[in-house]
C-alpha cells in the first residue's frame, strides 16, 4: 500500500500537502523550537511536545493543517495551515513553515503558499485570506507577494524578536484578484 505522502491531499510539482501526521510530532516540535526557524514565528517561549501533540489531536472547525511533504526526497519538511476560518464572513489567515533549513531559498514556500491559496479560494470558497508577517522576514514578504498578496496594513512595533521591536505587516489576498489571475 502507498503512503499517504506519496499521493498527497493537495499535489504540487515539488511538494504535496498531506494531513498532519501524529507520528511526525517530534519533527513539529523540533521545527517550532529551532532558533533559526522560530525567529519570525513569535515563539519566545518554548512550545512543549505535549502542547503540539494536543493541537494535532484535537479537531477544530476553524482550522485546517497540512504537512509539507517533499516529493523527490520523500520526507516531511514543514507545515502549512489555514486558521481562524470565519465561515460566515468567508475569511481566514494562513501560515507556512519550512522547518528543514536546508530547503530554504528553493522556492518551496512559494509553491506551498500557492497551493494553500488555491485550496482556500477553490475548495473552501473563502473570499479573503490574510497573512501576518514580521517586517524583518523579507523572504516571507517576497513569497506572498509572488503569489498575489498585497500589503494592506503596517502595524508599528507589534513584533518582537532578538530584543528588537518591529512592525507586523498585514498582507491580504481577495478572491476577486485570484479569479482574475486564474483567468489568464
C-alpha positions as CSV (number, residue, x, y, z in Angstrom):
1,X,0.0,0.0,0.0
2,X,1.2,3.5,-0.8
3,X,1.9,6.0,1.9
4,X,-0.4,9.0,2.1
5,X,2.6,11.2,1.4
6,X,3.1,9.5,-2.0
7,X,-0.2,10.9,-3.4
8,X,-1.0,13.9,-1.3
9,X,-4.3,15.5,-0.4
10,X,-3.1,18.5,-2.5
11,X,-0.4,17.8,-5.1
12,X,2.2,20.2,-6.4
13,X,5.3,19.9,-8.6
14,X,7.9,19.6,-5.8
15,X,5.7,19.2,-2.7
16,X,2.5,17.6,-1.7
17,X,0.3,18.8,1.2
18,X,-0.8,15.8,3.3
19,X,-2.8,15.5,6.5
20,X,-0.8,16.3,9.7
21,X,0.8,13.1,11.0
22,X,0.9,12.4,14.7
23,X,3.9,10.1,14.0
24,X,5.9,13.2,13.0
25,X,5.1,15.2,16.1
26,X,8.8,15.1,17.1
27,X,9.6,17.0,13.9
28,X,7.0,19.6,14.5
29,X,8.4,20.0,18.0
30,X,11.9,20.4,16.6
31,X,10.9,23.0,13.9
32,X,8.9,25.1,16.4
33,X,11.7,25.3,18.9
34,X,14.7,25.7,16.5
35,X,16.0,29.2,17.0
36,X,16.6,29.7,13.2
37,X,13.0,28.7,12.3
38,X,11.1,30.2,15.2
39,X,12.8,33.6,14.8
40,X,9.8,35.0,12.9
41,X,7.1,32.8,14.4
42,X,6.7,34.8,17.6
43,X,7.8,31.8,19.7
44,X,9.7,33.5,22.5
45,X,8.7,30.7,24.9
46,X,9.4,27.1,24.1
47,X,6.5,25.0,22.9
48,X,6.3,21.7,24.9
49,X,5.9,18.5,23.0
50,X,2.6,17.8,24.8
51,X,1.2,21.0,23.6
52,X,2.0,20.1,20.0
53,X,0.5,16.6,20.4
54,X,-2.6,18.1,21.9
55,X,-3.0,20.6,19.0
56,X,-2.7,17.8,16.4
57,X,-5.1,15.5,18.1
58,X,-8.0,17.9,18.6
59,X,-10.3,18.6,15.6
60,X,-11.3,22.2,15.0
61,X,-13.9,23.7,12.8
62,X,-11.9,26.9,12.2
63,X,-8.5,25.3,11.3
64,X,-7.1,23.1,8.6
65,X,-3.5,22.0,8.8
66,X,-1.2,20.1,6.3
67,X,2.2,18.7,6.4
68,X,4.5,19.7,3.6
69,X,5.9,16.6,2.0
70,X,9.0,16.9,-0.3
71,X,8.2,14.6,-3.2
72,X,11.7,13.8,-4.5
73,X,13.2,13.3,-1.1
74,X,10.1,11.5,0.3
75,X,10.2,13.4,3.6
76,X,8.3,16.0,5.6
77,X,9.9,19.4,5.5
78,X,7.3,21.7,7.1
79,X,3.7,22.5,7.5
80,X,1.0,25.0,6.4
81,X,-2.3,25.9,7.9
82,X,-5.5,27.9,7.4
83,X,-6.5,29.3,10.8
84,X,-9.2,31.5,12.2
85,X,-11.7,30.5,9.5
86,X,-14.8,32.6,9.7
87,X,-17.3,30.6,7.6
88,X,-19.9,33.4,7.7
89,X,-17.6,36.1,6.5
90,X,-15.6,33.7,4.4
91,X,-12.2,34.8,5.5
92,X,-9.1,33.2,7.3
93,X,-5.4,33.6,7.9
94,X,-2.7,31.3,6.5
95,X,0.8,30.5,7.8
96,X,3.5,28.3,6.4
97,X,6.8,27.0,7.8
98,X,9.6,25.2,6.1
99,X,11.2,23.6,9.1
100,X,14.1,21.9,7.4
101,X,16.5,24.8,6.8
102,X,18.4,23.1,4.0
103,X,15.2,23.5,1.9
104,X,15.1,27.3,2.4
105,X,15.7,29.5,-0.7
106,X,14.5,26.9,-3.2
107,X,11.1,28.3,-3.9
108,X,9.2,25.7,-2.0
109,X,7.4,28.1,0.4
110,X,6.1,29.9,-2.7
111,X,4.7,26.7,-4.1
112,X,3.2,25.8,-0.7
113,X,1.6,29.2,-0.4
114,X,0.2,29.0,-3.9
115,X,-1.3,25.5,-3.2
116,X,-2.9,26.7,0.0
117,X,-4.3,29.8,-1.6
118,X,-5.8,27.7,-4.4
119,X,-7.3,25.4,-1.8
120,X,-8.7,28.3,0.2
121,X,-10.4,30.0,-2.7
122,X,-11.1,27.0,-4.9
123,X,-12.3,24.4,-2.3
124,X,-13.1,26.3,0.9
125,X,-14.8,29.1,-1.1
126,X,-13.2,31.8,1.1
127,X,-13.3,35.5,0.0
128,X,-10.3,36.8,1.8
129,X,-7.0,35.3,3.1
130,X,-4.7,37.2,5.3
131,X,-1.1,36.6,6.3
132,X,0.7,38.4,9.1
133,X,4.5,38.7,8.6
134,X,7.1,40.2,10.8
135,X,8.8,43.1,8.9
136,X,12.4,41.7,9.1
137,X,11.2,38.5,7.4
138,X,11.9,39.6,3.8
139,X,11.8,36.0,2.4
140,X,8.1,35.6,3.5
141,X,7.2,39.0,2.2
142,X,8.6,38.1,-1.3
143,X,6.8,34.8,-1.1
144,X,3.3,36.1,-0.5
145,X,3.8,39.0,-3.0
146,X,4.8,36.5,-5.7
147,X,1.6,34.5,-5.1
148,X,-0.6,37.6,-5.3
149,X,-1.0,39.1,-1.8
150,X,-0.8,42.8,-1.3
151,X,0.3,44.8,1.8
152,X,-2.9,46.0,3.4
153,X,-1.5,47.5,6.7
154,X,1.6,48.0,8.7
155,X,1.2,47.7,12.4
156,X,4.0,49.6,14.1
157,X,6.2,47.9,16.8
158,X,3.8,45.0,17.1
159,X,6.5,42.3,16.6
160,X,9.4,41.4,18.9
161,X,12.4,39.2,18.3
162,X,16.0,39.2,19.5
163,X,15.4,42.2,21.7
164,X,14.1,44.4,19.0
165,X,10.6,45.7,18.2
166,X,9.5,45.9,14.6
167,X,6.3,46.3,12.6
168,X,3.9,43.5,11.7
169,X,2.9,43.5,8.0
170,X,-0.7,42.5,7.3
171,X,-1.0,41.1,3.8
172,X,-4.2,40.1,2.2
173,X,-5.5,38.4,-1.0
174,X,-9.0,38.7,-2.2
175,X,-11.0,36.1,-4.2
176,X,-11.7,38.6,-7.0
177,X,-8.0,39.1,-7.5
178,X,-7.4,35.3,-7.5
179,X,-10.2,34.9,-10.0
180,X,-8.7,37.5,-12.4
181,X,-5.2,36.0,-12.1
182,X,-6.6,32.5,-12.9
183,X,-8.5,33.6,-16.0
184,X,-5.2,34.3,-17.9
